[in-house]
Amino acid sequence: VLAASILLWSFGQAFGWQEAKAAAIAAFVLFLIAIGFIMGRSSYGVILDLARTRVAVGDSAVGSISVSNTSTRPLLPAALELPVGSATAIFHLPRMKPQQVHEDLFTIPTARRAVIVVGPVRSVRADPLHLLRRQVMWTEPEDLFVHPRTVALAGSAAGFIRDLEGMPTTDLSSADVSFHALRDYVPGDDRRHIHWKTTARTNKLMVRQFEETRRAHLAISLSINTDEYESEQEFEMAISAAASIGRQAIREQRELDVLTQKGPLRCETGRNMLDDMTRIVGAPMRRTAVDLARTLADTVPNASVVFFVVGSNVTPAQLRSAAASVPPGVRSLAVRLQMGAAPTRANIADLTVLTLGDLADLAIVLRKAAA
């Protein structure tokens, strides 16, 4: 406005246009009036409170804004803006007496998995013509995590993970709980494992040999290559399926690794894993589920169970190639997402392929795998 006023005045002076000068004066007067509207100090005490900072898709996310007049004089009506993701909510404040408190409640839509930045709360003062605008920030922004929807795995579906604990393998060990046989003593063996009765009978040192006991260590390969999924809904269901399996493993205090084409996810706690699942962004890429399976085999060589979570565009030949990267003796399963498909189980060599058409059927297909 000020620049337009100066420009009009310059044209009026240069060409003798009285109308331009009059318009310049009018614009300048409006500018001065607008300054009067935005001047002054507002003394607010603002508290932004999110009832929960982590919710699942579809759950209600409720928050509140509490505003108090911390000055000793009344404050004129004003407006507060609250950025919520890419949108902005506006809250109108009434005329507030000293120490008066005004509170507004709000609900944030959670229809999609996302990390939503809420805030900062800012007060806005503007003139009636909206020529000038003044903003003051009152709070820091907060992150709202909308976690992927997960389903509880109970009964034999959860037991499929639990039953792996303590199963002996064909690998032999000098110290474990599953006794296998006796062998001749070799210098360096732990003397605590010498079997003295047999030693006395055979007149030579004999030591116990054990079968190495399997410790349940799950590895989940979650492909985020969107070319391998038929739709966005199918991709989101894959994330939810991987999150459900991982969450059950963490509940049972099993070792867990989750890997995508963009790297590993944090799995120290269920919250960390779900936070990282929320941040996942799928995209078309060159690296396929087969490449990811090979990376997983190198990254987590001590896994006892491997889950490949893939979309419906992944072919049986690709699944066979992915399974070929799994070391011998490791149980491998593929959870193949296909919207609307019936829950089924099939085998490709040593790979168990579970087809999932609805997230609610995840427990069913895992029970099929456990059967």
Secondary structure, DSSP 8 states (H G I E B T S, - for coil): -HHHHHHHHHHHHHHT-HHHHHHHHHHHHHHHHHHHHH-S---EEEEEEES-SEEETTS-EEEEEEEEE-SSS-B--EEEEEEETTEEEEEEE--B-TT-EEEEEEEE--SS-EEEEE---EEEEE-TT-S-EEEEE-S--EEEEEE-------THHHHHHHTTTT-EEEEEESS-SEEEEEEE--TTS-GGGB-HHHHHHHTS-EEEEEEEE---EEEEEE--BGGG-SSHHHHHHHHHHHHHHHHHHHHTT-EEEEEETTEEE--SSHHHHHHHHHH---B--S--HHHHHHHHHHH-TT-SEEEEEE-TTS-HHHHHHHHHTS-TT-EEEEEEE-TT---EEEEETTEEEEEESSGGGHHHHHHHHH-
